[in-house]
Amino acid sequence: MMTIREIEAACEAKQSLDFSRHEVDAPALSLKKMFYPFGFPAEVSTNCAEVLEIMDDLWGKFEEQYDTEPILVDVHVVECSSMECPPMPTYRFMTPLHIVVADGDNYCVNDLQRSRSQITISRAALQNRLYAGYFLLGTPATHVATRFTTPVHAGCVALDGSGVLLCGDSGAGKSTLSYACARAGWTYITDDGAFVINDREDRMVTGDCHRVRFRPPTAELFPELRGLEITPRATGKPSIELQTAPMSHLQCVQNAQVDYIVFVNRHSGGPQELRPYRLDVARYAIQQVFYGMPEMREKHNETIERLLEAEIFELRYTELDWGIERLQRLVREGR
């Protein structure tokens, strides 16, 4: 087994890593299943059925949408001397490798050039499904965000076939407004992480329509959320996270065509209004989440320029119902 220092030394030398070669007793990966994270094919091979169960929770509800070369994911589950949950990982990006290392039994290498991920995870980590899914088993989605799409920190909803991308800083109210629109009859695509599909002529956006997340104070706005427990988080701010499948009042789809980009400003202190937003400011804000291969930068920029052909606005509001109605008028009347 390679030590962390050996991993880093190999990365600095830009070697192509194949961790299965460094595991003397690497178990055979006899279990295979195809998943479609955000609609893109990913073939998972492993020696443990529990891995496929966690993957199914992460990606199992997504339907196939795109005929791309499959992401190949090898997951080795290994025995360990301690059953304590591993520490929070360290992240390294050394072209073309994105590396996640928690300890000698828990690490992941995402080869962004070959669309391949190799993961070693311990039985102890698998006991904590939140940890396993967030820090290790979910990381192959990095290939989607760096090769096939361009990520945007935004929610997305649609009305009458017109998609509205809801942008803004953390805490601006993107998730709240996305869910509120969905409750009011809009179609829900995602609340906080949108991915613009590369290599298209349109402005197609995909996201995780199968989950919705709220900051705990948001529960005061929606009666159905009151009394729900805060979802344990591996990292980040406390939240309430819910599956959308049981919510019969929501219409959810995996993607939408974006016609409007709206920067959300819920606590502006001024009058409630929808007003045009500066293109250069919008471009700068949207480009802040780029990462991945340097040669993909041009493609990401092209995708963002195509996205910015949509009409761009700022929504300043304090009353949630007013905000929903104003967006509805924008979509249906174009103003």
C-alpha positions in Angstrom: 0.0 0.0 0.0 1.3 3.5 -0.9 1.8 6.0 1.9 0.5 9.5 1.5 4.0 10.9 0.9 4.5 8.3 -1.9 1.2 9.4 -3.4 2.2 13.0 -3.4 5.6 12.3 -4.8 4.1 10.3 -7.6 1.7 13.1 -8.4 4.4 15.7 -8.4 6.2 13.6 -10.9 3.0 13.5 -12.9 2.9 9.7 -13.0 -0.3 8.0 -14.0 -1.5 6.2 -10.9 -3.2 2.8 -10.8 -3.7 2.1 -7.2 -4.8 -1.5 -7.8 -1.1 -2.2 -8.7 0.0 -1.0 -5.3 -2.4 -3.2 -3.3 -0.7 -6.5 -2.7 -4.0 -8.1 -1.8 -6.3 -6.0 -3.9 -9.7 -7.8 -3.9 -11.3 -8.8 -7.2 -14.0 -6.3 -8.3 -16.7 -8.8 -9.1 -19.7 -6.5 -8.7 -20.6 -4.0 -11.4 -23.5 -1.6 -12.0 -24.1 1.3 -14.3 -25.3 4.6 -12.8 -26.1 7.9 -14.5 -25.0 10.9 -12.3 -26.7 14.0 -13.7 -27.6 11.8 -16.7 -24.1 10.8 -17.7 -23.1 7.1 -17.7 -20.7 5.8 -14.9 -19.8 2.1 -14.5 -19.0 1.2 -10.9 -17.0 -1.9 -10.2 -16.5 -3.1 -6.6 -16.0 -6.0 -4.2 -18.7 -4.9 -1.8 -22.5 -4.7 -2.3 -22.8 -1.9 0.3 -20.8 0.3 -2.0 -23.5 -0.1 -4.7 -26.2 0.6 -2.1 -24.6 3.9 -1.3 -24.0 4.7 -4.9 -27.7 4.0 -5.6 -28.6 6.5 -2.9 -26.4 9.1 -4.5 -27.1 8.4 -8.2 -29.7 5.7 -8.6 -32.6 8.1 -9.3 -31.0 9.8 -12.2 -32.1 8.6 -15.7 -29.7 8.3 -18.7 -29.7 11.5 -20.7 -26.4 11.7 -22.5 -24.5 9.1 -24.7 -21.0 9.9 -23.5 -18.1 7.6 -22.8 -18.7 6.0 -19.4 -16.9 7.2 -16.4 -15.1 4.2 -15.0 -15.1 3.9 -11.2 -13.2 1.1 -9.3 -13.9 0.9 -5.6 -11.8 -1.4 -3.4 -13.2 -2.0 0.1 -10.4 -3.1 2.5 -10.3 -4.3 6.0 -8.8 -2.0 8.7 -7.5 -2.3 12.2 -9.7 0.5 13.7 -13.4 0.9 13.1 -13.3 4.6 13.9 -14.5 7.0 11.2 -11.5 8.3 9.1 -10.5 12.0 9.4 -11.6 14.6 6.9 -9.6 14.2 3.7 -6.9 16.4 2.2 -7.5 17.5 -1.4 -4.8 17.9 -4.1 -5.1 18.8 -7.8 -2.1 17.9 -9.8 -2.9 17.9 -13.5 -4.5 15.6 -14.6 -5.2 14.1 -11.2 -7.7 15.2 -8.6 -6.7 13.4 -5.3 -8.6 12.9 -2.1 -6.6 11.4 0.8 -8.0 10.7 4.3 -5.5 8.0 5.4 -3.8 4.9 4.1 -7.0 3.0 3.8 -9.2 5.8 2.4 -8.3 7.7 -0.7 -9.5 8.4 -4.2 -7.7 9.3 -7.4 -9.8 10.9 -10.2 -7.9 10.9 -13.5 -9.7 13.8 -15.3 -7.9 13.0 -18.6 -9.2 9.4 -18.8 -12.5 9.9 -16.9 -11.5 7.2 -14.5 -11.7 7.1 -10.7 -10.0 4.6 -8.4 -11.2 4.5 -4.8 -9.9 2.6 -1.8 -12.3 2.8 1.2 -12.3 1.0 4.6 -15.0 -0.9 6.3 -14.9 1.7 9.0 -15.7 4.5 6.5 -18.6 2.4 5.0 -20.2 2.3 8.5 -20.6 6.1 8.2 -22.6 6.4 5.0 -22.7 10.1 5.1 -18.9 10.3 5.3 -18.4 7.6 2.6 -20.8 9.2 0.1 -19.7 12.8 0.6 -15.9 12.5 0.8 -15.1 9.4 -1.3 -17.8 7.6 -3.3 -19.4 10.7 -4.6 -16.2 12.3 -5.9 -16.3 10.7 -9.4 -19.0 13.2 -10.2 -16.0 15.5 -10.6 -15.7 14.2 -14.1 -19.1 15.5 -14.9 -18.3 18.9 -13.5 -15.0 19.2 -15.3 -15.4 17.4 -18.7 -19.0 17.2 -19.7 -20.5 20.3 -18.1 -19.6 23.7 -16.7 -20.7 24.1 -13.1 -22.6 27.2 -11.9 -23.4 28.1 -8.3 -27.1 28.5 -8.9 -30.6 27.0 -8.4 -32.9 26.4 -11.4 -36.6 26.3 -11.9 -38.8 26.3 -15.0 -42.3 27.6 -15.9 -44.1 26.9 -19.2 -40.9 25.5 -20.6 -38.7 28.5 -19.7 -35.9 27.9 -17.3 -34.8 30.5 -14.8 -31.3 30.2 -13.3 -31.2 31.6 -9.7 -27.7 32.9 -8.9 -26.3 34.5 -5.8 -23.9 34.1 -2.9 -24.3 31.5 -0.2 -27.3 32.6 2.0 -28.9 34.7 -0.7 -32.0 32.5 -0.7 -31.5 30.4 -3.8 -32.8 27.2 -2.2 -35.7 28.9 -0.5 -36.8 30.6 -3.7 -36.3 27.5 -5.8 -38.5 25.4 -3.4 -41.1 28.2 -3.1 -41.5 28.4 -6.9 -41.8 24.6 -7.0 -44.6 24.7 -4.4 -46.3 27.3 -6.5 -46.4 25.1 -9.6 -43.0 25.6 -11.2 -40.8 22.7 -12.2 -37.9 22.0 -9.9 -34.4 21.2 -11.4 -32.0 22.1 -8.6 -31.6 24.3 -5.6 -27.9 25.2 -5.4 -25.8 23.4 -8.0 -26.4 23.7 -11.7 -24.4 22.3 -14.6 -24.5 23.8 -18.1 -24.0 21.1 -20.7 -20.9 21.6 -22.9 -20.8 21.3 -26.7 -24.4 22.3 -27.4 -25.9 25.3 -29.2 -28.6 25.8 -26.5 -28.5 26.6 -22.8 -29.3 23.2 -21.3 -28.8 23.0 -17.6 -29.0 19.9 -15.4 -28.9 19.4 -11.6 -30.0 17.2 -8.7 -33.8 17.4 -8.8 -34.0 14.5 -6.3 -32.9 16.5 -3.3 -33.6 19.9 -1.8 -31.7 21.5 1.1 -32.6 24.3 3.4 -30.9 26.3 6.2 -32.8 25.5 9.4 -34.5 29.0 9.7 -36.1 28.4 6.3 -38.5 25.8 8.0 -40.4 28.8 9.5 -41.5 29.7 6.0 -42.9 26.3 5.0 -45.3 24.5 7.4 -44.4 21.1 6.1 -40.8 21.5 7.2 -41.5 22.5 10.8 -40.3 20.1 13.3 -37.9 18.2 10.9 -34.5 17.3 12.3 -31.4 18.9 10.9 -29.7 16.5 8.5 -26.2 15.4 9.7 -23.6 17.0 7.4 -20.1 15.7 6.7 -19.0 19.3 6.2 -20.5 22.7 5.7 -23.4 24.6 7.3 -26.2 22.7 9.1 -29.2 22.0 6.8 -32.4 20.2 6.4 -32.0 17.8 3.4 -35.0 16.1 1.9 -35.7 13.7 -0.9 -38.1 15.1 -3.4 -39.6 11.8 -4.5 -42.1 11.6 -1.6 -43.2 15.2 -2.3 -46.2 14.7 -4.5 -46.8 18.5 -4.7 -43.5 19.0 -6.6 -42.9 18.4 -10.3 -39.2 17.6 -10.8 -37.1 17.1 -13.9 -33.4 16.6 -14.5 -32.8 19.5 -17.0 -34.2 22.7 -18.5 -33.5 25.3 -21.1 -32.4 28.6 -19.5 -34.0 31.7 -20.8 -33.4 34.0 -17.9 -30.6 34.4 -15.3 -31.7 36.1 -12.1 -29.3 37.2 -9.3 -31.2 36.9 -6.1 -30.9 39.7 -3.5 -33.4 39.0 -0.8 -32.3 41.5 1.8 -31.3 44.5 -0.3 -33.0 47.0 2.1 -34.4 49.0 -0.8 -37.7 48.7 -2.8 -38.7 45.3 -4.3 -37.9 45.3 -8.0 -36.6 43.3 -10.9 -34.0 45.2 -12.8 -31.4 44.5 -15.5 -28.0 43.2 -14.3 -24.6 44.1 -15.6 -23.2 41.5 -18.0 -19.6 41.8 -16.8 -20.6 41.4 -13.2 -22.7 38.3 -14.1 -19.8 36.8 -16.0 -17.3 37.3 -13.2 -19.7 35.8 -10.6 -20.5 32.7 -12.7 -16.9 32.0 -13.5 -15.8 31.7 -9.9 -16.5 28.0 -9.6 -14.3 26.8 -12.5 -11.8 24.0 -11.9 -10.3 21.0 -13.6 -8.0 20.6 -16.6 -6.4 23.8 -17.9 -7.3 22.8 -21.5 -11.0 22.8 -20.5 -10.9 26.4 -19.5 -11.6 27.6 -23.1 -14.6 25.2 -23.3 -15.9 26.4 -20.0 -15.6 30.0 -21.1 -17.4 29.2 -24.3 -20.2 27.5 -22.4 -20.6 30.5 -20.0 -20.7 32.9 -22.9 -23.5 30.9 -24.5 -25.3 30.9 -21.1 -24.9 34.7 -20.8 -26.9 35.1 -24.0 -30.0 34.7 -21.8 -31.5 37.8 -20.3 -29.9 38.8 -17.0 -31.7 40.5 -14.1 -31.4 41.2 -10.4 -34.4 40.3 -8.2 -34.5 42.6 -5.1 -37.2 41.5 -2.7 -38.2 40.9 0.9 -41.5 39.1 0.5 -41.3 35.6 -0.9 -44.7 35.6 -2.5 -43.8 38.9 -4.3 -40.6 37.4 -5.6 -42.4 34.3 -7.0 -45.1 36.5 -8.7 -42.5 38.8 -10.2 -40.6 35.9 -11.7 -43.8 34.5 -13.1 -44.6 37.8 -14.8 -41.1 37.8 -16.2 -41.5 34.4 -17.8 -45.0 34.9 -19.1 -44.8 38.5 -20.1 -41.1 38.9 -20.8 -40.7 41.9 -18.6 
